[in-house]
């Protein structure tokens, strides 16, 4: 390990796929590198020498800078430092070449689902050699970053824990990684799990969502899908199912647990305030300011609080699904998927909706233990002035 860290070139071979970050909070894990999350998929020190000599040895400096600036925007500019951590997928790994980007995203997803810190992805390249240039011929620009993150609600270095991934976070991410791979390879057998995962990642990474309202519009369909797409009484059924499923989830500071009623009431409150009951995925505009502020709570001031709580509920639902034992996961996968070709008032649709609703109700009525590693970053309590 020491040789690898002292000479990053020794960690790479021609044909390896390297994914670069402009931010990945791994400060507390540097001494543990390299870390393997899957056979052939490692978190390692960034090969900065590859960016320095990206093209032919005798190529002009401008050419090296151009190639490096493509996979790492801002490379060479004053104040821009290359992040020390990257993901390497070995060229000999038993992963199809066309799937390596997806394996990379599942590694990022595993970390983010465990602890939603701010992550920014810059680019990727296939490692070359000194004769032809380390960036090789296959370079990609991957301009993605977290749409929502823990740093938005917690201030680091001010009496709280450093917002960094810890070894226990990585170990849990490694534990759920095989489940993520299974889901993305099981579209026919696990359509609901796949939809849940992809919708969550759209909200978190895959779509550039610049507004809170855009994230709301992804999280509502996620929770609707996760809880079995109830055909009626959405806010009541969704909140009850989410509350029961996440009941007794530990708080991040080990000072208590989330009660079923707290999760239920918070989910229902956010659902009814920010989402039109007749339109899936839509949200209500925040209440406008009024001259009589004593009569109407100013919900706009709590817009971000509601968003972060809804996101945390979504994250906990997904993480707990990934931690279910085989029996419970199989039962969950048996909840039917809505038939898209049928009109809502079609008799066949009514029968199928009822069957799906009963199946979902039966599953979520079970008692679920809080698995090791599952903890909430927030207490999900509303602002004091909204509790009455």
N, C-alpha and C positions, 0 to 999 in steps of 0.2 A: 504493500500500500504506500509506503513512504516513497519508493522509487516512482510510483505512478504519480503521486502528488508533486514530487520535485520536478518531474519531466512529463508533462501531459502528453507529449508525443508518444510516449511508451504505452499510453492507454488506448490509442487509436490505431486502427489498421485501415488500409485503403478499402473503400467500400462501406465503411461504417456510416450510419446516418446520424447526424448531429443536429439537435434542436436547441436554439439559443433563446435566452430570456433577457429582457431588459429589467425585469424584477422578478425574483423568486425568494421569499424570505426564508433562507436556509442558514441563517447565521449560526444557530445553535447546532447545526448538523455538519459543519465543514470538517470537523475532526473525525467524522464517521465515514467520509467519502473514501472509496466509491460505495454506493448503496444500490443493491439490486432489488428492483420491484417485481421483476419477472425474468425468467432465464433469457439472458441477452439484452435486457433493458436496464440501463444503469443511470443513476444520477452521478455525474463525475465533474471534475474541474474543467472549466471551459478551455479548449485548446486555443489560447489567444494567439499563438504563433501562426495558426491557420489563417486568422484574419490579417495578420501582418504580412504574410506571403500568400496571398489568395490566388495569384496567377503565376505565370512563368517567372523563374528567378530573375531574368534580365528584362522583364516588363517594366515600363515606367511606373513611378510611384502612383501616378494618377489612376492607372489601371487597377492596381491593388486596392486603392481607396474606393474606386467605383464598385468593384465586386463586393468588398467588405461592407460598404455602405448600403448595398442592396439587401443583404441578409441581416445587417445590424444597423438600422437607421441612426444617423448621427455619428457613426464611427469616425474617429479622428478629430471631431470637433472639440474645442476646449470645454472641459467640464463633463464630457461624456466618457464614462468608464464602462468597460465591458463587464457584465455581471459574471461572477466567478463560477456559477453553477450552470450546467447544461444537462440535457438528457441524451444519452448515446444508445443507439440500437445497433448491435453488432451485425456486420454483414453476414455472419454465419448463423445468426439467430433463426430459429425455425418459425419465422414470420414471413408471410408472402410480401414481396417488395411493395405491392400496391396497398398493403394494409399497415405499413409501418407508421404512416401519419396517424392512422386511427389508434394504433397502440400507444403512440405518444399522447394523443388526446385523452385516452383512458387513464394514463399515468397522471396527467394534470388533473383530470376529473376526480380521481381517487383522493388526491391531496386536498382539493378544494372542497369536496363533500365532507371530508373529515374536519377541516378547519378552513373556513372561507376567507383566506387572506388575499390581499391584492397581488395578482399575478399578471405579468405582461410578457407576451411572447413576441419575439422579433423576427426570427427566420430560421431556415434550416438549410443544410447542405450535405452532400455526400463527400466524405473525407477523401482527399486525393493523395498526392505525394509531393516531395520537394522538387521533383523534376518538372512536373506539369502544373503545380499549384495546388495548394491544400483544399481549396474550395471546389475543386473538380469542375464538372460541367453541369451538375444538377443542383442549382441553388433555388431557394424558394423564399419569398417574403411572406411572413405570417404575422400580420398586424392585428393581434387580438389581445384583449385585456379584460379583467374582471369588470362586469357591469355594476356589481354590488359587492361589498366586502366588509369584513369586520372592522377594518380601520376607520370606516365611515361613522362608527358609533362608539369606538373606544380610542382613547388617546394613549399611545404607547409612551413608555418612559416617565409616566407621571403617577407613580405609586402602584401601577398595575403591572401585570406580566408583560415581558417583551413579546410583541406580536411577531412571533417566528414559529416555524414548524419545529417541533421537538421530536425526539426519537420515537416516542410513543405514538405521535401523529403519523410518522412514516410507517411504523409497524402496522397500524390499523389500516392505512391506505394500502399497504401491501396485502393485507388480509382480504380486503374487498375487491382488489384488482381482478382476481379470477372471475368473480361474479359479474363485473362489468364486461369482461371479454365474453363470457357466456351469453350475456344479454344481447350484445351487439351481433352475435353470431346466431341468434335464435329468434329471428323475426317471426317465423311461423308458429313456434311453440310458446313464445313469451312476448306477444304483441303489446300487452298492457305495460309490462316492465320496460320494454324498449321505448314506448311512447313516453312513459314517465321520465326516463333517463334523458331522452333527446330533448324533450320540452324544458326540463330543468337546465340542461346545458345551453339551450338557446337563450334562456333568460340570463344565465351566468356568463357565457363566453361567446357562443357561436354567432350571435347577432350583435351588431354594434347598437346597443340601446342607450341613447343619450338622455332619455327622460325617465323619471320615475314611473310615469304612467305607462310607458312601454313595457317596463318590467312587470308591473301589475298585470298587464294584458297577457303575459306568459304564465305567471304564477297561478292565476285563477283556473285556466284550463288544466294545469298540472294537478292541482288539488282535486278538481272535478274528476279527472281521470283516475287519480290515485285511489279515491274513495268509491270507485265503481260507477261513475256517471249516473247518479240518482236521477230518475226521470221527473221527479217532483219534490217539492219542499227542500230545495237545494241547500239553503243555508242551515236548516235544522239538521238534515241528515249528514251533510259534509262535516259540520262542526262536531256532531256527536261521534262520528266514526274517527275523525282525527283525534279527538279528545281521548277516546278509549284506547286507540292504538298507541298513543304517546304517553299515556298516563304513567306517572312515577318516573319520568325521565329525570336524570340527575342534572343539577345545575353545574356550570363549569367550575364554580368556586367551591363545590362540595358543600354548600350551605343550603341544603334542602333539595326538594324535587318539585317537578311540575305536577300540579293536581289536574285530574281529568276535567273538572269544572272550569278551571282557569284556562286551559287550552281550548275547551269548547266555547266559552264565552268570548274569548279573544278572537278566535277564528270567525265566529258568527258576526261579531261586531264589525270586523274589517270587511267581511264578505258583503254585508248589508249596506255599509257606508260607501264602499268604493266600487261596487259592481252592480250594474243593472240586473235585476232578477230575470229579465226576459232575454238577455243577450249574453251568451257564454263569452268569457274572456274580456268583456268590456268593463269600463270603470266609470264611476261618477266623477264629475268635476268637483274639486274641493268647494266647500261652502264659501260663498262670498262674504266679505266683511259687511257687518250691519252697524247701524248707529246705536242700537241697543245691544251692547255686548253682554249684558247680564242675563239675557234670555236665551241666547243661542251660543253654544260652545263653538269656538273657532277651530274647527277641525283641520283647517289648512295648516295650522301650526304643528299638527301632529301627523302630517302626511308622511314624513320620513320615518317616524316611529312605527306607524302602521305598516309601511313597506318593509322595514327591517324585520318586524315580527312575523309578517306573512312569509317572508323569505326564509326565516329561521324555522318556521313550522314546516315549510316545504322541504328544506334540507334535512330536518330530522326524520320526516316521513321516508324520504329516499334512503337515507343512511340505515334506518331501522329495517327497511325492506331488504337491503343488501346483507343485513346481519341475521335475517330470519334463518331458522333451521330448515332442512330440506322439506320436512312435513308441512310446516306453515307456508313456505314459499310455494310449494305445489298447490296448496289450497288456494292461495292468493291468485295464482295463475289460472285457476279454474273459473274466476269471475268472467262471465262472457263480455265480449266487446260489442258495442252498439252497431247495428246493421245500418250502413250509410244509405243504402238504396231504398229504404222504406220511409214513407211519410209518417210523421208523428201520430196522426189519427188513424193510420192503417191498423186493422184488427190484429194482424200478425205482429206489427211493431208493438202494440200494447201488450201482447202476450210475452214477447221477448223482453220488453222493458221490465215487466213484473218479475220474470224469472231472474233477470240480472240483478234487480234490486234486492230480491230475497237472498240471492247468492252472496251479494256484497254485505248485506245486513248480517247474515249468518257468520261470515268471516270476521267482520269487525266487532262482533259481539263477544269474541273470544277474549281471554285474558292473556296479555303479552308481557313477559318480563322485560325489564330494561337490560339490554345486553351490555357486556363490558365494552367501554369505549364510547358509548352513546351519552352525550351530555349537551345541554342547551347553553348557548352563549348569552341568552337573555331570559329574564324571569317572565316575560310575556304579560306583564302587568300594564294596563293602560296608564296614561298620565293621570296623576291624582285628581285633577279637575274634571276628568271624564269618567270617573268611577261611579258617580251617583246615577 
